[in-house]
């Protein structure tokens, strides 16, 4: 049943991305300090014995955040391929089971009709051999109905299991998106602290903010987990 289930997965951002973030932040510290000082009318470089009025928060705008947004979107799209495969498998299996159930219901209905006709024929019969033969047919039909109802119940149980898998996968997809966003929120905060280190060093300021780019159109199309959107 593993091919029908999607489980939200934890992951690590690649060493390349983390190293790139560090280097970009490291070499961007001086420029960010200059921008911070310019925007807030603070001497550059800030004088250590001078007190400055500092903002409550400082919004970092940097191209690396756009890059990280793209990495985030690629990871979501990669996870979606596995999610979509599981959902497609459930959908196909539900369609197959639904077709089998419909066929089996027709067979059971046919058996019931034949059973009713046979019972009706049995009543007026007087010949013992004919009665015995017809009773054997009736017994076989009754047994067949019971067995096919059991088969139908098994198919229904399997169908319901796949429908449950389908809905559970949606919830796990939502968890997956949360995991991705939380990991990238941490990555963003790490980048902010790194690139803002000179500001912190000179002014003891740590209240940095930044925002990722909105999801790409490709991600927006699949973010809710609807497998036919993409």
Buried (B, 14 or more C-beta within 10 A) or exposed (E): EEEBBBEBEEEEBEEEBBEBBBEBBEEBBEEBBEBBBEEBEBEEEBEEEEEBEBEEEBEBEBEBBEBBBEBBBEBBBEBBEEBBBBBBBBBEBBEBBEEBBEEBBEBBEBBEEBBEEBBEBBEEBEEEEEBEEBBEBBEBBBEBBEEBBEBBEEBBEBBEBBBEBBEBBBEBBBBBBEBBEEBBEEBBEBBBEBBBBBBBEBBEBEEBEBEBEEBBEBBEBBBEBEBEEE
